[in-house]
Amino acid sequence: MATIGYFLSCEQYTPAGLIEQAKRAEDAGFEALWISDHFHPWNDEQGQSPFVWGVIGALSQVTSLPVSTAVTCPTMRIHPAIIAQAAATAAVQLDGRFVLGVGSGELLNEHIFGDPWPSVGVRLEMLEEAIEVIRLLHRGDEVSHHGEHYEVQEARIYTRTEQPVPIYVSGFGPQAAEFAGRIGDGFCTTMPDAELVKTFRDSGGGDKPVQAGTKVSWDRDADAGLDAAHRLWANEALPGQLAQTLPRPRDFMAASTLVPRDMVAESVACGPDADAHAAQVRQYVEAGVDEIYVQQIGPDLDGFFTSWQQDVLPQFQG
């Protein structure tokens, strides 16, 4: 049976709001937590973007659920040696219940120091080397690494768990899924794509865990739920590589004006129908995803958690 977790959106909620949602998610029967890692929100309507490592520290004090980052980019905005230290500390705080989800990033977050934006192939090279650096440091030995992209000189992480932190790799196309299968301890995605899951498994992923995130907009009024989803998250329906290549929240705001409400309605369950919410999750189960993380977009958190606790989660519990 698939694990159903809750997706904490750092782009949309304050630190206090995220902590409150995590507590409510555990009380409602969600089994794990995903948390996004951004410097900027996707658009100004979302309006938040707290530093994820500070939030994870607070989460460790209020919940017993496992936590995964979805996902951290350890290549440009933060050096992989610092991500290695942050992840090791998070794992200690969470008593080992921590997964470091990583990806090759988006220009939205990674351009802030003015670095050039590399091609996909170069970004994956950088990610592979960054993962190598993190794994070396998580062994606990003193590390000196002289690579193509990163330099580490006589570094050692002292605060760490006995077991290295699992590193799951995100991917949204065949090249990235193959890459994740080759080097990841698991796979992260946001699409109920059975072919992508198969590519990961056939490329070396085997029976390693596959995680996926999805969004719903529970509201007593389905139109109000769709209004919130369209206003806040129309960017998720943008085609091609726009999500990787637009640099500013206001650019996403402009591009999202081209996304019609109907397109958002096709992928986001909006309204109070528990079966519609369950059907959205079931697409991921049928695609072979092991862990599905659900974010509530709309403002009615009371209605969302009550409905999911009573009518949705029981459909996926043995």
C-alpha positions in Angstrom: 0.0 0.0 0.0 1.3 3.4 -0.9 2.3 5.9 1.8 0.3 9.1 1.7 2.1 12.1 3.1 1.5 15.9 3.3 3.4 18.4 1.1 4.5 21.5 2.9 4.8 24.4 0.4 7.4 26.9 1.4 6.4 29.1 -1.5 2.9 29.6 -0.1 3.0 29.6 3.7 4.9 31.2 6.6 7.2 29.2 8.8 4.5 29.2 11.6 1.9 28.1 9.0 4.0 25.2 7.8 4.6 24.0 11.4 0.9 24.1 12.1 0.1 22.2 9.0 2.7 19.5 9.8 1.1 19.0 13.2 -2.4 18.8 11.7 -1.2 16.4 9.0 0.2 14.0 11.6 -3.1 14.2 13.6 -5.1 13.6 10.5 -3.2 10.4 9.6 -0.7 11.5 7.0 2.4 9.3 7.3 5.2 11.6 6.1 6.1 15.1 5.1 7.6 16.7 1.9 8.9 20.2 2.1 9.9 22.4 -0.8 13.2 24.3 -0.9 13.1 27.7 -2.7 14.8 31.1 -2.6 11.8 32.7 -4.4 8.1 31.7 -4.7 7.0 30.8 -8.2 4.9 34.0 -8.3 4.1 36.9 -6.0 0.6 35.6 -5.3 2.1 32.6 -3.4 4.1 35.2 -1.5 6.4 33.3 0.8 9.8 31.5 0.8 11.3 30.8 4.2 14.7 29.1 4.5 13.9 25.4 4.5 16.6 24.3 7.0 15.3 26.6 9.7 11.8 25.2 9.1 13.0 21.6 9.2 14.7 22.3 12.6 11.4 23.5 13.9 9.5 20.5 12.4 11.8 18.1 14.3 10.5 19.5 17.6 6.7 19.1 16.8 6.3 16.0 14.6 7.4 12.4 14.6 6.8 12.1 10.8 9.7 11.5 8.3 10.7 14.5 6.3 12.0 14.8 2.7 13.2 17.9 0.9 11.4 18.3 -2.4 13.8 19.2 -3.7 17.1 20.9 -2.7 19.5 22.1 -5.4 23.0 21.5 -4.0 25.0 22.9 -6.9 24.9 26.7 -7.3 23.1 28.7 -4.6 24.6 26.6 -1.8 27.8 24.6 -1.9 27.3 20.9 -1.6 29.5 20.7 1.5 27.1 23.1 3.3 24.1 21.1 2.1 25.9 18.0 3.5 26.2 19.6 6.9 22.6 20.9 6.8 21.2 17.5 5.8 23.3 15.7 8.5 22.0 18.0 11.2 18.4 17.6 10.0 18.8 13.8 10.2 20.1 14.1 13.7 17.2 16.3 14.7 14.7 13.9 13.2 16.3 10.8 14.6 17.2 9.5 11.2 13.8 10.1 9.7 15.2 12.4 6.9 15.6 12.1 3.2 17.6 14.6 1.1 15.7 15.1 -2.1 17.9 16.8 -4.7 17.6 18.2 -8.2 19.3 20.3 -10.8 17.5 23.5 -9.9 15.6 26.3 -11.6 16.9 29.6 -12.8 14.2 31.2 -10.5 16.3 30.2 -7.4 19.8 29.7 -8.7 20.5 32.9 -10.6 20.6 35.2 -7.5 24.4 35.4 -7.5 24.6 36.2 -11.2 26.1 32.8 -12.2 25.6 31.7 -15.8 22.8 29.1 -16.2 24.4 25.9 -17.6 22.8 23.5 -20.0 20.9 20.5 -18.7 23.8 18.2 -19.3 26.2 20.4 -17.3 23.7 20.8 -14.5 23.4 17.0 -14.2 27.2 16.8 -14.2 27.3 19.3 -11.4 24.6 17.5 -9.5 26.4 14.1 -9.8 29.6 15.7 -8.4 27.6 17.4 -5.6 26.1 14.1 -4.6 29.5 12.5 -4.5 30.8 15.3 -2.2 27.8 15.0 0.1 28.2 11.2 0.4 31.9 11.5 1.1 31.2 14.0 3.9 28.4 11.8 5.4 30.9 9.0 6.0 32.3 11.2 8.8 35.9 11.2 7.5 38.0 14.3 6.7 37.4 15.1 3.0 39.5 16.9 0.5 37.9 16.9 -3.0 39.3 18.5 -6.1 36.7 18.1 -8.8 35.6 19.7 -12.0 33.0 21.9 -10.3 33.7 21.8 -6.6 36.6 22.2 -4.2 36.5 20.9 -0.6 39.5 21.3 1.6 40.0 19.3 4.8 36.3 19.2 5.7 34.7 16.9 8.2 31.1 16.7 9.5 30.9 16.0 13.2 27.2 16.1 13.9 25.7 13.3 11.9 23.7 10.1 12.2 25.4 6.7 12.1 23.8 5.9 8.7 24.4 8.3 5.8 21.4 10.4 4.8 19.5 8.8 1.8 19.7 11.0 -1.3 16.7 10.8 -3.7 17.0 12.5 -7.1 14.3 14.3 -8.9 13.5 14.0 -12.6 10.8 15.2 -15.1 12.0 13.5 -18.3 13.7 10.3 -19.4 17.3 11.7 -19.2 16.8 12.8 -15.6 14.9 9.5 -14.7 17.8 7.5 -16.0 20.3 9.7 -14.1 18.2 9.2 -10.9 18.1 5.4 -11.4 21.9 5.3 -11.8 22.9 7.4 -8.8 19.9 8.0 -6.5 18.8 6.1 -3.4 15.2 7.0 -4.6 13.3 9.1 -7.2 11.2 12.2 -6.8 8.7 13.5 -9.4 5.4 15.4 -9.6 3.8 13.5 -12.4 1.8 10.2 -12.3 3.9 8.9 -15.2 4.3 5.1 -15.3 6.9 5.4 -18.1 9.0 7.7 -16.1 8.9 5.4 -13.1 9.7 2.4 -15.3 12.7 4.3 -16.8 14.0 5.0 -13.2 13.6 1.3 -12.2 15.1 0.0 -15.4 18.1 2.3 -15.2 19.3 0.9 -11.8 16.5 2.2 -9.5 15.1 -1.3 -9.1 12.8 -1.4 -6.1 14.1 1.8 -4.6 11.4 4.3 -3.3 9.6 6.6 -5.7 8.1 9.8 -4.3 5.7 12.2 -6.0 4.0 15.4 -5.0 0.6 16.6 -6.1 -1.8 19.5 -5.2 -5.5 19.7 -4.4 -7.7 22.7 -3.6 -10.4 21.5 -1.1 -13.2 23.9 -0.7 -16.9 23.6 0.0 -17.4 25.6 -3.2 -15.6 23.9 -6.2 -15.4 27.2 -8.1 -13.7 28.9 -5.2 -11.3 26.0 -4.9 -10.5 26.3 -8.6 -10.1 30.1 -8.4 -7.5 29.6 -5.6 -5.7 26.9 -7.6 -5.6 29.0 -10.8 -4.5 32.2 -9.0 -1.8 30.5 -6.9 -0.5 27.6 -9.0 -1.3 28.1 -12.7 2.5 28.0 -13.2 2.5 24.2 -12.8 0.7 24.0 -16.1 3.3 26.0 -18.1 4.7 23.9 -21.0 8.3 22.9 -21.9 11.3 24.2 -20.0 9.7 27.4 -18.8 9.8 26.2 -15.2 13.6 25.8 -15.4 14.4 29.0 -17.4 12.2 31.9 -16.2 14.2 34.0 -13.7 11.7 36.0 -11.6 8.4 35.4 -9.9 6.9 38.2 -12.0 7.9 36.4 -15.1 6.0 33.4 -14.0 3.0 35.7 -13.2 3.1 37.0 -16.7 3.4 33.5 -18.3 0.7 32.1 -16.2 -1.8 34.5 -17.7 -1.7 32.2 -20.7 -2.9 29.2 -18.6 -6.8 28.8 -18.7 -8.7 27.8 -15.6 -9.9 24.6 -17.4 -6.3 23.4 -17.7 -5.8 23.7 -14.0 -9.1 21.9 -13.3 -7.8 19.0 -15.4 -4.9 18.3 -12.9 -6.1 19.6 -9.6 -9.1 18.2 -7.6 -11.0 21.3 -6.6 -14.0 21.3 -4.2 -15.4 18.9 -1.5 -15.7 15.6 -3.4 -13.6 13.2 -1.5 -13.8 10.6 -4.3 -12.3 13.2 -6.8 -9.4 13.8 -4.4 -8.9 10.1 -3.9 -9.0 9.6 -7.7 -6.2 12.1 -8.1 -4.0 10.2 -5.6 -4.9 6.9 -7.3 -3.4 8.0 -10.5 0.0 8.0 -8.8 -0.6 4.7 -7.1 -1.4 3.1 -10.5 1.8 4.7 -12.0 3.9 2.8 -9.4 4.6 5.6 -7.0 5.4 4.4 -3.5 4.9 7.7 -1.6 2.4 10.4 -2.6 2.5 13.8 -1.0 -0.5 16.1 -1.1 -0.6 19.9 -0.7 -3.8 21.8 0.1 -3.8 25.0 -1.9 -7.0 26.7 -0.8 -7.5 28.5 2.5 -9.9 26.0 4.1 -7.4 23.9 6.0 -10.1 22.8 8.5 -12.2 21.4 5.7 -9.3 19.8 4.0 -7.9 17.9 7.0 -11.4 16.8 8.2 -12.3 15.5 4.8 -9.0 13.7 4.2 -9.0 12.2 7.6 -12.5 10.9 7.4 -13.1 10.1 3.7 -9.9 10.1 1.7 -7.0 8.6 3.6 -9.1 5.5 4.7 -9.3 4.6 1.0 -5.6 4.0 1.0 -5.1 2.4 4.4 -5.1 -1.3 4.8 
